[in-house]
Amino acid sequence: MGFTPTSATEKGLLQTGQLYEYILKTSVYPREPELLKEIRDLSSTHPLAVMVTAPDAGQFMALILKLINAKKTIEIGVFTGYSLLLTALAIPDDGKITAIDIDRSNYDRIGLPVIKKAGLTHKINFIESPALPVLEQLLQDNHESFDFAFVDADKNNYANYHEKLLKLLKPGGIIMYDNTLWGGTVAMAAEFVPQGYSEMRVHAIEFNRNLALDSRVEISQLPLGDGLTMCRRL
């Protein structure tokens, strides 16, 4: 079995743990809402805790949501609900999130009780399903109506999600894709890639290359968390 990050520090792409810890402790954790910290702490004992959105990436995402005054959003891949809660906190009281995941059990057990405590469940429409059929259904009457989308799901489908989301987003809308640097392996020679990273690394490399050539969006790939790519629909 290859290297699997087990903490926020190991997940970060800054290659000194001390520097990443400095960023978290100085700029991220002091600003992290207590309810988000609660979900992060509750998620930390999960065997797949590394799947939780990195707090530095989450902080940036919350800022962008507020800067664009997002009100209607989509989230593909929820897991325990950290990014879902930060979105619910960032959008106005009458904002709505369409949250899609193939399995809501982790969310129900960890995130939902915290979101209920926050009084934010009215903002969330959780759909337990593969994402592509839901996106196709949304396209029937939601063309160019969403402000923001966050994707942290099966990397082999990122290109398919991208095509649907571009039709669902308003011009000027933002899509954020998580894990686009895939543990730094996108820049490694294939023979040095740890076991367990190889298959999705190929998809990440192809997706990154295609995004760079996509004239329908402006992009910025950021070394936050495990790599976060922001797209602005033109």
N, C-alpha and C positions, 0 to 999 in steps of 0.2 A: 504494500500500500504506500502511495506517495505522500508527500507532505500535505497536511491539511491544517490550515490556520485554525487556531482555537481561541483567539482573543482578538479584540479590536486592534491591538498593537501589531499582531502578526498579520492581520488582514491588510493593514495599510501598506501602500506601495513605497512610502519613504523607507529607505533601506537602513535607517538606524531607528531602533525602537525608542531610544531616548528622545529623538526629535519628534516622532509621531506622538509620543506621550506628552511632550511639551505642548503641542498644538491642542490635543484633547483637553489637557488639564487647564490650559491658559485661556483658550478661546471657545471651546465647544462645551465641555461639561458645566462650566459656570452659567451658561445660557440655556442649557437643556431643561425644558419644563419637567417638573417632578413626575408628572404622569408618564412622560416618555421614558424617563429614567426607570420608572417602575416596570414598564414593559421590557426594557432592555435587561434589567436585573432578573426578571422572571424568565426571560428567554435564555439567559446565560447558561443554565444547566441543561438545556435541550441538546441532544446529540448533534443536531444540525444548527447549533447556535450561530455558526459563521454565516448562515443565510440571512440573518437580520441585517437590515440596512445599516451601514457604518454611520456612526453619529456625526462625523464631519460631513459626509455626503448628505445626510439628512438635514443638517443645519443649512447647507447651501440650498437644498431643495425648498425648504420652508421660506427662505429669503426670496427666491425666485417666484414662488407662488404669490407672495405678498406684492412683489414688484409689478407683476402683471395683473394683479387684482383677479386672480383665478376664482371662478365660481362653480364651474361645471368641469369635473375631472374624471379621468379613468385611471385605475390602477390594475395592472396585470401581474399577478403574483403577490400574495398578501402575507403568507407564512404566519407569524404571530401577531402582526398588525402594527409594528413600529412605524413604518412609513405611512400607513393608513391613518394612524392617530395624528402624526405630525401634519398631514394634509388637512385633516378635520379641524385641527387647531388653527391652521393658517387661513382657511377660506371663511367667508362670512357665514352668519347663522343660517341663512337660506341657501347656502351652497350645497351641492350634491356630488357625491363620489360614487361612481360605478366601480365596484371592487370585484375582481374576478380571480378565482383560484379553483384548482381542481379538487382541493381538499380543505375544508374549513375547520377541521378538528383542532389544529394548533391555534387558530384564531379564536375559536370558541373557548378553548381552555385557558389561554394566556391573555390575549389582547382584548377580547370582548368585555370581560368584567371591568377592565380599566377604562375602556371607552364608555361603558355604561356609567361608571362613577363620574366620568367627565361630563356626562349629559350630552353626548355627541352622536348617539346612535341614529338620530333623525337625519343626519347628513349622509348616511351610508346605505347604499343598496348593494348587499353582498350577493353575488351570483356564483354558486358552486358549479363549475363547469369548465371544460376546456375553453380557452379564450377565443379561438377563431370563430366558432359558430356564434358566440355572443356578439363579437364585433360585426359579423355579417348581418346579424339581426338589427343591431343598432343603426347600421347604415340605411335601413329602410326609412327611418324618419328622424335621423340625427345628423344628417350631412352638414359638415362645417359648423358644428354647434358646441364643441368642447374647447375649453381654454388650455387644458394641460393634460398630459398623460405621463405615467411613470411605469416603466417596464422592468421587472426583475423576476423573470420566469425562465422557461426553457430556451436556452440560447440558440438552439437550432431553428427556432421559429421567429427569431427577432426580425428577420427580413420580411416574413409574412405579416407580422404585427405592424411593421412599419408601413406597409402598403395600405392596410386598413386604417391605421391611425391618421395618415395624411389626409384621408377623405373625411374623417370624423372631426379633425381639428379645424378651427377657424384660421384664416390667414393671420399670421403673427402668433399662433399658438405654439406651445412648447411641448416637446417630448423629451423625457430623460430616460436613457438606457443605462442600467447598472451592469457592473462586471465586464465592461468592455476591454479591460486590460488583463483580465483572467489570471490574476496572481502574478502578473508580469511575464507570463509565459508567451504572450504574443510576440515578444522581442527575443525569445530564446531560439536557438537551433533545436530542431525537432528531437535530436538525440539526448538533449539535456532536460527535456520537459518531464516533470515528475509523473509517475504513474497516476492515472485518474484524471489528469488535466488534458490529455491529448485530443480527445474527440471534440470537446467544446472549444478548445483552443483554435481548431481549424475553423469552426463556425464564427468565432469572434474575429479572427483575422479577416475572413471573407466579408463579414458584416462591416467592419471598420473600413475596409477598402471601398466597399460599395457606397457607404455613407459619404466618404470623402469625394466621390464622383457624382453625388446626387444633387443636381442643380435645383431641386425643389426645396431644399433646406439650407440654412446656414448652420454650421456646427462648431462646437468647441468640445474637445476631449480633455477631461480634467483628471489629474491624479488624486482624486478623492476616493477614500475607501478602496475598492477593488477596480477603480476606473469608472468614471461617470461621463457619458457623452450627452451633451445637451444639443437638441436640434430646434431651430426656429423655422416653422413652416412659412414659406414665402407665398 
